[in-house]
Amino acid sequence: MAKTHAELYDAIVVGAGIQGCFTTYHFTKNKRKVLLLEQFFLPHSRGSSHGQSRIIRRTYCEDFYTKMMEECYQMWAQLENESGTELYRQTGLLILGRKEEEEFCAFQDTLSKECVEHKCFESEELKRCFPNIQLPSGQAGILELSAGVLCADKALKVLQDLIRQLGGVIHDGEKVVEIKPGFPVTVTTTTRTYQAKSLVITAGPWTNKLLLPLGIQLPLQTLRINVCYWKEKVPGSYGENFPCFLGVFPHLMPHHIYGVPAREYPGLVKVSYHYGNQADPDERDCPSAPPEVADVQILSSFVRDCFPGLQPRPAIIEHCMYTKSPDGNFILDRHPKHANIIIGAGFSGHGFKLSPVVGKLLYELSMGSALSYDLTPFQIKRFQHLNKASL
């Protein structure tokens, strides 16, 4: 039987990925008593926040993300200052696609409207400036200059260290087995029982498993993603001076291809497909799990045709989980029946860069504070027409 912990916390946060860590960080910065629970021992690679790199960018079709990114950049810089750790490396982000494609145009429109510094390249100029990329004629490029790479593993570690330094409590290796709504809310793990004025669930692919006993299921897909690394034929050809890139080719493939220049593994460039196969997160690493080969074949063809300086077979394949919402936008909202249970979910493979502001918003929801941003695009009620969320 789990022991009862006597202390009443202002909040319990479940899930120590980047969203849960930044949420907890905001509680500690505001001198609140907070407990961060993680089912696995830290660090681990079972969720969505591990690995060495993530792209940071302002480029979005939706201007509400671009607006949020202004503060995110400031908060990432603040975290660097507080921790004395470099977390951001500016590389630029090159968007590749056809000028007439709707999404490509929307990227350019948002950057222009929000006054984000960028350069546009016609097909011939693109070939001149980036000779180690070979695209069919008619392809254009947009270079967002302030984009770059975040050091994911380092960010998690410095956040967890700061949380502890600021008085927050982190208990890893404790899986949540029961949540009893009410005031206070009661959370039982495999080890103990805790109580708090509010609960924030940032459990990634395990979100619906926690929500089912609370009478709600969100229309989330948990996807197992292949993260692929490709060897440079000539070391350094896609290194320090090469930008991150995002390929938007709806006439060829339904999902984006993205890339990060060689640094994590010397001589290896990360090039991956922004989609995967549905998978149970508890069975992600099961030996009997079916191999996902379709996306690797798509990537191999792309690398062979467009990145001739890379070997066309991946040198390393790692795995990550996405928790995808139907529209690709986040869920940041209160439980429909329990106002002191807050849900942060559906980050859809693009939430890492936005986690400083996401954490702030989840803190504000939990405390009943004035919200820094309009959360209409992130509310649960937008899914009611799907009949998939049992609200």
Secondary structure, 3 states (H helix, E strand, C coil): CCEEEEEEEEEEEECCCHHHHHHHHHHHHCCCCEEEEECCCCCCCCCCCCCCEEEECCCCCCHHHHHHHHHHHHHHHHHHHHHCCCCEEECCEEEEEECCCHHHHHHHHHHHHCCCCEEEECHHHHHHHCCCCCCCCCEEEEEECCCEEEEHHHHHHHHHHHHHHCCCEEEECCCEEEEECCCCEEEEECCEEEEEEEEEECCHHHHHHHHHHHCCCCCCEEEEEEEEEEEECCCCCCCCCCCEEEEECCCCCCCCEEEECCCCCCCEEEEEECCCEECCHHHCCCCCCCCCCHHHHHHHHHHHHHCCCECCCCCEEEEEEEEECCCCCCEEEECCCCCCEEEEECCCCCCHHHHHHHHHHHHHHHHCCCCCCCCHHHCHHHHHHHCCCCC
